[in-house]
Amino acid sequence: MNKYLEAGKIVNTHGIKGEVKIEPWADSADFLRGFKQLYIDGAARKVVSAREHNGFLIALLEGVEDVNSAMVLKNKIVSIDRDEAKLPQGSFFLQDLIGASVVDESGTVLGKLTDVLEMPAHNVYVVTGEREILIPAVPQFILKTDADAGVVTVRLIEGM
């Protein structure tokens, strides 16, 4: 597991004082707001202030004093330190599932989880093996997720 997790992208500047607008790749901008520092190009940037605005995180980062210095960060990927993330019990990062082995109820290996599609209703797991299988990430199909062991147990129905 990587120490740093990609958590969003700086999509623009905000105002003239050096704030950046971050598109969160986490559950919400509020999750990102809880971090005291973010990582850009491998370097730590202290978060001076942060607030949620229309689903984005508006952040002022240390060393970014004006719109010109903020513009340099546009399109940069923002990462977080895994050790600083406080997840609820039983939760995991989707990035940790990429490459996990996917097995059915009987233990038959179906393939590897190669992508997670974020759809409006729920996520969809893309499993690549002998054939590609799309599995809705809902309790009816995802029976058990063990991110530490890298195994996802699923129930398939006819037609999947």
Helices and strands as residue ranges (DSSP letters): E 4-14, E 19-24, H 29-33, E 37-40, E 43-53, E 56-61, H 67-71, E 77-81, G 82-84, G 94-97, E 101-104, E 109-118, E 123-128, E 132-136, E 142-146, E 151-154
